[in-house]
Amino acid sequence: MTDETVTAEEHGNGIRATYDETETERRLEFSVVTPDAESSAGAGTTAAIAQNREGYAMLKVRPTADGDELERYYGFDMALDHVAELLEVSPGALPVPEAAADMGM
């Protein structure tokens, strides 16, 4: 387990991605910092992807890192698509910290 939190912020699209690890999960939370001109999602809107620490379970998409599960996906790309839909941005606008790049099956 690591106590390190890795944060990446994409400049220009107003989305911040925060990756962290708890005792049981790897979590990648996205938040709208500044609404994109093409998005109607307000500042403070969040969506998250969680996976167990072992890294072999399906990815859970949630409204927040600690929120209730909305959907499960095998692939990271599909989970990112759902997050982008929740944040009302294109999937390519989501920054992914290097530590989270290997999430998914």
N, C-alpha and C positions, 0 to 999 in steps of 0.2 A: 504494500500500500504506500502511496505517496501523499504527502500533505501539500504538495505543490499544486497551485492552480495556474493554468496556462490561459492567457487571454489574448485574443487576436481581434483587432478592430479594423474593419474594412473602411478605408477612407472614401468618401464620395457617395456612398449609398446609404449611410446612416444605420447600418446593422453592426452590432457587436456580438461576437461569439465567445463564450466562456466555457472552457473545458475543465472539469475537475473530476477527481476520483474520491468516492466515499469508501467505507469498509465493504460495501456490497455492490456498488455500481460505478460505471464510467458514465459521466453525464456531459452533454454538450448543449448548452442553453444559448439561444439566440434572443436578442432583444432589439427593438427598434429604438434607436437613440434619437435620430432625427428622421421624421417621415420623408420618404422618397417622393419626389414630385408625382410619380406614377402610382404610388400606393396610398390607399385611404386608411391604412393601419396607423393608429396614433402612437406617439412616443410612449414607451413603456409597455407596448404589446410584446409578449414573449411566446416562445415555443421551444420545446426541448426534445432531445433524443437521449434515451438511456439504454444501457446494455449492462449485463452482469459483469462482474470483475474478471471472470474467466474468459470473456470475449467470445463465447460460442452460442449464446442465446440470441433470439430475435431482438431487434431494436424496437423500443417502445417510444412512440411519439406522444408527448404530453403538452398541455398548455403552459406548464412551468416545470422546472426540474423536479419539484416535489409533488406535482399535480397528478390527477388521475389519468390513467392510460386512455388515449383516444383510439390508437390503432397500433398494430405490430407489423413489422416488415423484416424480411430476410436481408434485403440489400440496403446499403447506405444511401444509394442514389434515390431509391423510392422514399425513404424516410426524409431525405432532404427535400424532395418534391413536395411532400405533405407539409413540412415546416414552411417552405416558401409560400405555399397556398395560404397557410394560416397567417403569415406575415404580409401577404399580398405583395410579394416581390418575385422576381424570377429566381430559379434555383441557382443560377450563376452569380447572383448577387450575395450569396451566403458565404462568408469567410469561414474556412475550416482550419483550426489550429493543427499543426503537424502532429501533435500527440493524439488527435482524434481521427486522423486520416485512415486508420486501419479498422474503424468500427464497421460492424456488419459481418455477415457470414461469407 
